[in-house]
Amino acid sequence: MTAAQDGTNRLPDDQLLNRAAELGRVLFSQDRDLLREAAHRQQIGGEFSGVLYGHQERLTIGEYIRELELICLAGQPEEFANRVEYLPL
């Protein structure tokens, strides 16, 4: 599901992380500001459901989709709790 599909694409990053946690979803983002919010939460012991980050110029959208498909097949959402992972793995 995309943030646009959920109607949350205009939420501030802190609220977007909260919404993902409510849904039990790990976020994929190419937004560096979201990384700052996740890092802040890690520093203060705040919780979030996890962030998968992909730099906008590193891979194509298709390559990121393939990476995400592999992660979905091999991992469980709870394995990413309070973590930031950088793609490609």
Jmol script that loads the backbone (N, CA, C; Angstrom):
load data "model"
ATOM      1  N   MET A   1       0.856  -1.160   0.000  1.00  0.00           N
ATOM      2  CA  MET A   1       0.000   0.000   0.000  1.00  0.00           C
ATOM      3  C   MET A   1       0.910   1.234   0.000  1.00  0.00           C
ATOM      4  N   THR A   2       0.531   2.221  -0.755  1.00  0.00           N
ATOM      5  CA  THR A   2       1.275   3.478  -0.763  1.00  0.00           C
ATOM      6  C   THR A   2       0.625   4.458   0.211  1.00  0.00           C
ATOM      7  N   ALA A   3       1.395   5.475   0.588  1.00  0.00           N
ATOM      8  CA  ALA A   3       0.835   6.516   1.446  1.00  0.00           C
ATOM      9  C   ALA A   3      -0.321   7.216   0.735  1.00  0.00           C
ATOM     10  N   ALA A   4      -0.196   7.380  -0.574  1.00  0.00           N
ATOM     11  CA  ALA A   4      -1.282   8.011  -1.341  1.00  0.00           C
ATOM     12  C   ALA A   4      -2.549   7.163  -1.273  1.00  0.00           C
ATOM     13  N   GLN A   5      -2.414   5.854  -1.391  1.00  0.00           N
ATOM     14  CA  GLN A   5      -3.575   4.969  -1.298  1.00  0.00           C
ATOM     15  C   GLN A   5      -4.220   5.028   0.084  1.00  0.00           C
ATOM     16  N   ASP A   6      -3.392   5.239   1.104  1.00  0.00           N
ATOM     17  CA  ASP A   6      -3.878   5.314   2.478  1.00  0.00           C
ATOM     18  C   ASP A   6      -4.371   6.720   2.819  1.00  0.00           C
ATOM     19  N   GLY A   7      -4.132   7.678   1.923  1.00  0.00           N
ATOM     20  CA  GLY A   7      -4.537   9.049   2.181  1.00  0.00           C
ATOM     21  C   GLY A   7      -3.645   9.770   3.171  1.00  0.00           C
ATOM     22  N   THR A   8      -2.415   9.263   3.339  1.00  0.00           N
ATOM     23  CA  THR A   8      -1.508   9.833   4.329  1.00  0.00           C
ATOM     24  C   THR A   8      -0.257  10.451   3.708  1.00  0.00           C
ATOM     25  N   ASN A   9      -0.267  10.649   2.405  1.00  0.00           N
ATOM     26  CA  ASN A   9       0.934  11.140   1.732  1.00  0.00           C
ATOM     27  C   ASN A   9       1.281  12.581   2.091  1.00  0.00           C
ATOM     28  N   ARG A  10       0.397  13.301   2.737  1.00  0.00           N
ATOM     29  CA  ARG A  10       0.683  14.681   3.152  1.00  0.00           C
ATOM     30  C   ARG A  10       0.974  14.794   4.651  1.00  0.00           C
ATOM     31  N   LEU A  11       1.041  13.661   5.340  1.00  0.00           N
ATOM     32  CA  LEU A  11       1.319  13.699   6.780  1.00  0.00           C
ATOM     33  C   LEU A  11       2.778  14.063   7.034  1.00  0.00           C
ATOM     34  N   PRO A  12       3.039  14.763   8.136  1.00  0.00           N
ATOM     35  CA  PRO A  12       4.431  14.966   8.542  1.00  0.00           C
ATOM     36  C   PRO A  12       5.069  13.606   8.853  1.00  0.00           C
ATOM     37  N   ASP A  13       6.396  13.551   8.771  1.00  0.00           N
ATOM     38  CA  ASP A  13       7.101  12.280   8.929  1.00  0.00           C
ATOM     39  C   ASP A  13       6.808  11.573  10.242  1.00  0.00           C
ATOM     40  N   ASP A  14       6.714  12.317  11.337  1.00  0.00           N
ATOM     41  CA  ASP A  14       6.445  11.660  12.618  1.00  0.00           C
ATOM     42  C   ASP A  14       5.085  10.967  12.614  1.00  0.00           C
ATOM     43  N   GLN A  15       4.099  11.616  12.016  1.00  0.00           N
ATOM     44  CA  GLN A  15       2.764  11.017  11.942  1.00  0.00           C
ATOM     45  C   GLN A  15       2.723   9.851  10.951  1.00  0.00           C
ATOM     46  N   LEU A  16       3.512   9.948   9.900  1.00  0.00           N
ATOM     47  CA  LEU A  16       3.572   8.852   8.928  1.00  0.00           C
ATOM     48  C   LEU A  16       4.178   7.602   9.574  1.00  0.00           C
ATOM     49  N   LEU A  17       5.220   7.788  10.375  1.00  0.00           N
ATOM     50  CA  LEU A  17       5.785   6.643  11.103  1.00  0.00           C
ATOM     51  C   LEU A  17       4.772   6.065  12.088  1.00  0.00           C
ATOM     52  N   ASN A  18       4.012   6.929  12.744  1.00  0.00           N
ATOM     53  CA  ASN A  18       2.970   6.456  13.667  1.00  0.00           C
ATOM     54  C   ASN A  18       1.911   5.651  12.914  1.00  0.00           C
ATOM     55  N   ARG A  19       1.494   6.145  11.756  1.00  0.00           N
ATOM     56  CA  ARG A  19       0.466   5.457  10.967  1.00  0.00           C
ATOM     57  C   ARG A  19       0.969   4.088  10.516  1.00  0.00           C
ATOM     58  N   ALA A  20       2.204   4.019  10.057  1.00  0.00           N
ATOM     59  CA  ALA A  20       2.764   2.733   9.640  1.00  0.00           C
ATOM     60  C   ALA A  20       2.775   1.750  10.813  1.00  0.00           C
ATOM     61  N   ALA A  21       3.113   2.241  11.992  1.00  0.00           N
ATOM     62  CA  ALA A  21       3.119   1.380  13.181  1.00  0.00           C
ATOM     63  C   ALA A  21       1.707   0.893  13.506  1.00  0.00           C
ATOM     64  N   GLU A  22       0.714   1.778  13.383  1.00  0.00           N
ATOM     65  CA  GLU A  22      -0.682   1.385  13.621  1.00  0.00           C
ATOM     66  C   GLU A  22      -1.085   0.242  12.697  1.00  0.00           C
ATOM     67  N   LEU A  23      -0.604   0.303  11.452  1.00  0.00           N
ATOM     68  CA  LEU A  23      -0.949  -0.717  10.459  1.00  0.00           C
ATOM     69  C   LEU A  23      -0.034  -1.933  10.513  1.00  0.00           C
ATOM     70  N   GLY A  24       1.021  -1.864  11.321  1.00  0.00           N
ATOM     71  CA  GLY A  24       1.989  -2.957  11.380  1.00  0.00           C
ATOM     72  C   GLY A  24       2.811  -3.071  10.104  1.00  0.00           C
ATOM     73  N   ARG A  25       3.088  -1.923   9.479  1.00  0.00           N
ATOM     74  CA  ARG A  25       3.786  -1.892   8.193  1.00  0.00           C
ATOM     75  C   ARG A  25       5.174  -1.294   8.331  1.00  0.00           C
ATOM     76  N   VAL A  26       6.101  -1.835   7.579  1.00  0.00           N
ATOM     77  CA  VAL A  26       7.432  -1.263   7.429  1.00  0.00           C
ATOM     78  C   VAL A  26       7.348  -0.278   6.276  1.00  0.00           C
ATOM     79  N   LEU A  27       7.961   0.887   6.439  1.00  0.00           N
ATOM     80  CA  LEU A  27       7.919   1.910   5.398  1.00  0.00           C
ATOM     81  C   LEU A  27       9.105   1.791   4.459  1.00  0.00           C
ATOM     82  N   PHE A  28       8.856   1.916   3.170  1.00  0.00           N
ATOM     83  CA  PHE A  28       9.918   2.138   2.194  1.00  0.00           C
ATOM     84  C   PHE A  28       9.861   3.607   1.840  1.00  0.00           C
ATOM     85  N   SER A  29      11.010   4.261   1.868  1.00  0.00           N
ATOM     86  CA  SER A  29      11.045   5.683   1.569  1.00  0.00           C
ATOM     87  C   SER A  29      12.333   6.054   0.862  1.00  0.00           C
ATOM     88  N   GLN A  30      12.244   7.125   0.093  1.00  0.00           N
ATOM     89  CA  GLN A  30      13.415   7.734  -0.512  1.00  0.00           C
ATOM     90  C   GLN A  30      13.577   9.157   0.033  1.00  0.00           C
ATOM     91  N   ASP A  31      12.942   9.423   1.156  1.00  0.00           N
ATOM     92  CA  ASP A  31      12.922  10.738   1.786  1.00  0.00           C
ATOM     93  C   ASP A  31      13.931  10.782   2.930  1.00  0.00           C
ATOM     94  N   ARG A  32      14.957  11.603   2.774  1.00  0.00           N
ATOM     95  CA  ARG A  32      15.996  11.690   3.801  1.00  0.00           C
ATOM     96  C   ARG A  32      15.472  12.293   5.103  1.00  0.00           C
ATOM     97  N   ASP A  33      14.444  13.137   5.016  1.00  0.00           N
ATOM     98  CA  ASP A  33      13.857  13.694   6.239  1.00  0.00           C
ATOM     99  C   ASP A  33      13.250  12.595   7.108  1.00  0.00           C
ATOM    100  N   LEU A  34      12.673  11.586   6.472  1.00  0.00           N
ATOM    101  CA  LEU A  34      12.109  10.463   7.226  1.00  0.00           C
ATOM    102  C   LEU A  34      13.221   9.708   7.962  1.00  0.00           C
ATOM    103  N   LEU A  35      14.397   9.630   7.343  1.00  0.00           N
ATOM    104  CA  LEU A  35      15.545   9.004   8.013  1.00  0.00           C
ATOM    105  C   LEU A  35      15.901   9.760   9.292  1.00  0.00           C
ATOM    106  N   ARG A  36      15.839  11.082   9.247  1.00  0.00           N
ATOM    107  CA  ARG A  36      16.142  11.882  10.430  1.00  0.00           C
ATOM    108  C   ARG A  36      15.142  11.599  11.554  1.00  0.00           C
ATOM    109  N   GLU A  37      13.866  11.485  11.190  1.00  0.00           N
ATOM    110  CA  GLU A  37      12.848  11.183  12.202  1.00  0.00           C
ATOM    111  C   GLU A  37      13.083   9.790  12.790  1.00  0.00           C
ATOM    112  N   ALA A  38      13.403   8.819  11.959  1.00  0.00           N
ATOM    113  CA  ALA A  38      13.668   7.464  12.455  1.00  0.00           C
ATOM    114  C   ALA A  38      14.901   7.464  13.362  1.00  0.00           C
ATOM    115  N   ALA A  39      15.960   8.178  12.967  1.00  0.00           N
ATOM    116  CA  ALA A  39      17.175   8.255  13.787  1.00  0.00           C
ATOM    117  C   ALA A  39      16.877   8.922  15.130  1.00  0.00           C
ATOM    118  N   HIS A  40      16.055   9.949  15.110  1.00  0.00           N
ATOM    119  CA  HIS A  40      15.658  10.622  16.353  1.00  0.00           C
ATOM    120  C   HIS A  40      14.946   9.640  17.281  1.00  0.00           C
ATOM    121  N   ARG A  41      14.039   8.867  16.720  1.00  0.00           N
ATOM    122  CA  ARG A  41      13.314   7.890  17.546  1.00  0.00           C
ATOM    123  C   ARG A  41      14.266   6.846  18.108  1.00  0.00           C
ATOM    124  N   GLN A  42      15.243   6.426  17.321  1.00  0.00           N
ATOM    125  CA  GLN A  42      16.210   5.460  17.820  1.00  0.00           C
ATOM    126  C   GLN A  42      17.002   6.052  18.988  1.00  0.00           C
ATOM    127  N   GLN A  43      17.367   7.319  18.892  1.00  0.00           N
ATOM    128  CA  GLN A  43      18.151   7.973  19.940  1.00  0.00           C
ATOM    129  C   GLN A  43      17.388   8.108  21.242  1.00  0.00           C
ATOM    130  N   ILE A  44      16.093   8.369  21.147  1.00  0.00           N
ATOM    131  CA  ILE A  44      15.309   8.582  22.372  1.00  0.00           C
ATOM    132  C   ILE A  44      14.578   7.318  22.835  1.00  0.00           C
ATOM    133  N   GLY A  45      14.772   6.214  22.113  1.00  0.00           N
ATOM    134  CA  GLY A  45      14.099   4.977  22.486  1.00  0.00           C
ATOM    135  C   GLY A  45      12.655   4.920  22.045  1.00  0.00           C
ATOM    136  N   GLY A  46      12.290   5.784  21.091  1.00  0.00           N
ATOM    137  CA  GLY A  46      10.942   5.758  20.539  1.00  0.00           C
ATOM    138  C   GLY A  46      10.764   4.579  19.599  1.00  0.00           C
ATOM    139  N   GLU A  47       9.554   4.162  19.444  1.00  0.00           N
ATOM    140  CA  GLU A  47       9.286   2.983  18.624  1.00  0.00           C
ATOM    141  C   GLU A  47       8.716   3.364  17.270  1.00  0.00           C
ATOM    142  N   PHE A  48       9.039   2.543  16.276  1.00  0.00           N
ATOM    143  CA  PHE A  48       8.463   2.642  14.936  1.00  0.00           C
ATOM    144  C   PHE A  48       8.581   1.271  14.299  1.00  0.00           C
ATOM    145  N   SER A  49       7.842   1.049  13.242  1.00  0.00           N
ATOM    146  CA  SER A  49       7.764  -0.299  12.677  1.00  0.00           C
ATOM    147  C   SER A  49       8.894  -0.634  11.715  1.00  0.00           C
ATOM    148  N   GLY A  50       9.765   0.314  11.450  1.00  0.00           N
ATOM    149  CA  GLY A  50      10.912   0.062  10.584  1.00  0.00           C
ATOM    150  C   GLY A  50      10.845   0.881   9.311  1.00  0.00           C
ATOM    151  N   VAL A  51      12.035   1.207   8.798  1.00  0.00           N
ATOM    152  CA  VAL A  51      12.149   1.969   7.564  1.00  0.00           C
ATOM    153  C   VAL A  51      13.142   1.277   6.655  1.00  0.00           C
ATOM    154  N   LEU A  52      12.742   1.112   5.424  1.00  0.00           N
ATOM    155  CA  LEU A  52      13.637   0.655   4.362  1.00  0.00           C
ATOM    156  C   LEU A  52      13.898   1.876   3.486  1.00  0.00           C
ATOM    157  N   TYR A  53      15.161   2.264   3.370  1.00  0.00           N
ATOM    158  CA  TYR A  53      15.500   3.490   2.646  1.00  0.00           C
ATOM    159  C   TYR A  53      16.254   3.158   1.373  1.00  0.00           C
ATOM    160  N   GLY A  54      15.850   3.818   0.300  1.00  0.00           N
ATOM    161  CA  GLY A  54      16.540   3.673  -0.977  1.00  0.00           C
ATOM    162  C   GLY A  54      16.848   5.042  -1.557  1.00  0.00           C
ATOM    163  N   HIS A  55      18.116   5.312  -1.806  1.00  0.00           N
ATOM    164  CA  HIS A  55      18.511   6.587  -2.404  1.00  0.00           C
ATOM    165  C   HIS A  55      17.888   6.704  -3.791  1.00  0.00           C
ATOM    166  N   GLN A  56      17.418   7.895  -4.123  1.00  0.00           N
ATOM    167  CA  GLN A  56      16.691   8.107  -5.378  1.00  0.00           C
ATOM    168  C   GLN A  56      17.517   7.813  -6.622  1.00  0.00           C
ATOM    169  N   GLU A  57      18.823   7.914  -6.531  1.00  0.00           N
ATOM    170  CA  GLU A  57      19.653   7.729  -7.723  1.00  0.00           C
ATOM    171  C   GLU A  57      20.446   6.431  -7.729  1.00  0.00           C
ATOM    172  N   ARG A  58      20.223   5.584  -6.749  1.00  0.00           N
ATOM    173  CA  ARG A  58      21.021   4.360  -6.664  1.00  0.00           C
ATOM    174  C   ARG A  58      20.480   3.236  -7.540  1.00  0.00           C
ATOM    175  N   LEU A  59      19.169   2.974  -7.470  1.00  0.00           N
ATOM    176  CA  LEU A  59      18.547   1.915  -8.251  1.00  0.00           C
ATOM    177  C   LEU A  59      17.337   2.479  -8.988  1.00  0.00           C
ATOM    178  N   THR A  60      16.869   1.720  -9.963  1.00  0.00           N
ATOM    179  CA  THR A  60      15.625   2.094 -10.639  1.00  0.00           C
ATOM    180  C   THR A  60      14.441   1.656  -9.773  1.00  0.00           C
ATOM    181  N   ILE A  61      13.276   2.177 -10.075  1.00  0.00           N
ATOM    182  CA  ILE A  61      12.068   1.766  -9.344  1.00  0.00           C
ATOM    183  C   ILE A  61      11.880   0.257  -9.453  1.00  0.00           C
ATOM    184  N   GLY A  62      12.062  -0.296 -10.637  1.00  0.00           N
ATOM    185  CA  GLY A  62      11.929  -1.743 -10.824  1.00  0.00           C
ATOM    186  C   GLY A  62      12.889  -2.527  -9.950  1.00  0.00           C
ATOM    187  N   GLU A  63      14.127  -2.050  -9.836  1.00  0.00           N
ATOM    188  CA  GLU A  63      15.106  -2.732  -8.989  1.00  0.00           C
ATOM    189  C   GLU A  63      14.703  -2.646  -7.514  1.00  0.00           C
ATOM    190  N   TYR A  64      14.196  -1.489  -7.098  1.00  0.00           N
ATOM    191  CA  TYR A  64      13.720  -1.382  -5.711  1.00  0.00           C
ATOM    192  C   TYR A  64      12.533  -2.309  -5.471  1.00  0.00           C
ATOM    193  N   ILE A  65      11.651  -2.404  -6.427  1.00  0.00           N
ATOM    194  CA  ILE A  65      10.500  -3.311  -6.277  1.00  0.00           C
ATOM    195  C   ILE A  65      10.978  -4.747  -6.108  1.00  0.00           C
ATOM    196  N   ARG A  66      11.954  -5.165  -6.901  1.00  0.00           N
ATOM    197  CA  ARG A  66      12.498  -6.526  -6.751  1.00  0.00           C
ATOM    198  C   ARG A  66      13.126  -6.720  -5.368  1.00  0.00           C
ATOM    199  N   GLU A  67      13.859  -5.730  -4.892  1.00  0.00           N
ATOM    200  CA  GLU A  67      14.447  -5.798  -3.541  1.00  0.00           C
ATOM    201  C   GLU A  67      13.348  -5.953  -2.483  1.00  0.00           C
ATOM    202  N   LEU A  68      12.305  -5.147  -2.618  1.00  0.00           N
ATOM    203  CA  LEU A  68      11.210  -5.192  -1.643  1.00  0.00           C
ATOM    204  C   LEU A  68      10.466  -6.518  -1.692  1.00  0.00           C
ATOM    205  N   GLU A  69      10.291  -7.074  -2.889  1.00  0.00           N
ATOM    206  CA  GLU A  69       9.645  -8.386  -3.006  1.00  0.00           C
ATOM    207  C   GLU A  69      10.440  -9.446  -2.271  1.00  0.00           C
ATOM    208  N   LEU A  70      11.760  -9.426  -2.420  1.00  0.00           N
ATOM    209  CA  LEU A  70      12.608 -10.402  -1.716  1.00  0.00           C
ATOM    210  C   LEU A  70      12.498 -10.237  -0.206  1.00  0.00           C
ATOM    211  N   ILE A  71      12.494  -9.004   0.252  1.00  0.00           N
ATOM    212  CA  ILE A  71      12.372  -8.743   1.685  1.00  0.00           C
ATOM    213  C   ILE A  71      11.031  -9.259   2.205  1.00  0.00           C
ATOM    214  N   CYS A  72       9.967  -9.023   1.451  1.00  0.00           N
ATOM    215  CA  CYS A  72       8.640  -9.504   1.860  1.00  0.00           C
ATOM    216  C   CYS A  72       8.579 -11.021   1.935  1.00  0.00           C
ATOM    217  N   LEU A  73       9.264 -11.683   1.027  1.00  0.00           N
ATOM    218  CA  LEU A  73       9.255 -13.144   1.015  1.00  0.00           C
ATOM    219  C   LEU A  73      10.127 -13.741   2.112  1.00  0.00           C
ATOM    220  N   ALA A  74      11.232 -13.075   2.428  1.00  0.00           N
ATOM    221  CA  ALA A  74      12.206 -13.656   3.350  1.00  0.00           C
ATOM    222  C   ALA A  74      12.071 -13.163   4.785  1.00  0.00           C
ATOM    223  N   GLY A  75      11.462 -11.995   4.983  1.00  0.00           N
ATOM    224  CA  GLY A  75      11.439 -11.412   6.318  1.00  0.00           C
ATOM    225  C   GLY A  75      10.048 -11.272   6.886  1.00  0.00           C
ATOM    226  N   GLN A  76      10.013 -10.987   8.156  1.00  0.00           N
ATOM    227  CA  GLN A  76       8.772 -10.712   8.868  1.00  0.00           C
ATOM    228  C   GLN A  76       8.814  -9.260   9.332  1.00  0.00           C
ATOM    229  N   PRO A  77       7.676  -8.570   9.330  1.00  0.00           N
ATOM    230  CA  PRO A  77       7.669  -7.154   9.720  1.00  0.00           C
ATOM    231  C   PRO A  77       8.322  -6.881  11.077  1.00  0.00           C
ATOM    232  N   GLU A  78       8.099  -7.746  12.045  1.00  0.00           N
ATOM    233  CA  GLU A  78       8.652  -7.503  13.380  1.00  0.00           C
ATOM    234  C   GLU A  78      10.182  -7.521  13.404  1.00  0.00           C
ATOM    235  N   GLU A  79      10.805  -8.131  12.404  1.00  0.00           N
ATOM    236  CA  GLU A  79      12.266  -8.136  12.321  1.00  0.00           C
ATOM    237  C   GLU A  79      12.828  -6.745  12.027  1.00  0.00           C
ATOM    238  N   PHE A  80      12.002  -5.844  11.546  1.00  0.00           N
ATOM    239  CA  PHE A  80      12.451  -4.509  11.165  1.00  0.00           C
ATOM    240  C   PHE A  80      12.081  -3.442  12.196  1.00  0.00           C
ATOM    241  N   ALA A  81      11.421  -3.852  13.265  1.00  0.00           N
ATOM    242  CA  ALA A  81      10.983  -2.894  14.281  1.00  0.00           C
ATOM    243  C   ALA A  81      12.153  -2.067  14.792  1.00  0.00           C
ATOM    244  N   ASN A  82      11.957  -0.749  14.781  1.00  0.00           N
ATOM    245  CA  ASN A  82      12.932   0.211  15.298  1.00  0.00           C
ATOM    246  C   ASN A  82      14.266   0.193  14.566  1.00  0.00           C
ATOM    247  N   ARG A  83      14.245  -0.254  13.330  1.00  0.00           N
ATOM    248  CA  ARG A  83      15.474  -0.337  12.529  1.00  0.00           C
ATOM    249  C   ARG A  83      15.318   0.447  11.235  1.00  0.00           C
ATOM    250  N   VAL A  84      16.449   0.874  10.710  1.00  0.00           N
ATOM    251  CA  VAL A  84      16.523   1.467   9.378  1.00  0.00           C
ATOM    252  C   VAL A  84      17.469   0.588   8.567  1.00  0.00           C
ATOM    253  N   GLU A  85      16.994   0.126   7.440  1.00  0.00           N
ATOM    254  CA  GLU A  85      17.818  -0.676   6.537  1.00  0.00           C
ATOM    255  C   GLU A  85      17.956   0.089   5.228  1.00  0.00           C
ATOM    256  N   TYR A  86      19.141   0.038   4.675  1.00  0.00           N
ATOM    257  CA  TYR A  86      19.423   0.746   3.428  1.00  0.00           C
ATOM    258  C   TYR A  86      19.441  -0.246   2.272  1.00  0.00           C
ATOM    259  N   LEU A  87      18.732   0.101   1.201  1.00  0.00           N
ATOM    260  CA  LEU A  87      18.692  -0.743   0.015  1.00  0.00           C
ATOM    261  C   LEU A  87      19.651  -0.202  -1.032  1.00  0.00           C
ATOM    262  N   PRO A  88      20.284  -1.070  -1.817  1.00  0.00           N
ATOM    263  CA  PRO A  88      20.128  -2.526  -1.771  1.00  0.00           C
ATOM    264  C   PRO A  88      20.818  -3.119  -0.547  1.00  0.00           C
ATOM    265  N   LEU A  89      20.291  -4.257  -0.104  1.00  0.00           N
ATOM    266  CA  LEU A  89      20.839  -4.925   1.084  1.00  0.00           C
ATOM    267  C   LEU A  89      22.231  -5.451   0.820  1.00  0.00           C
TER     268      LEU A  89
END
end "model"
wireframe off; spacefill off
backbone 0.3
color backbone group
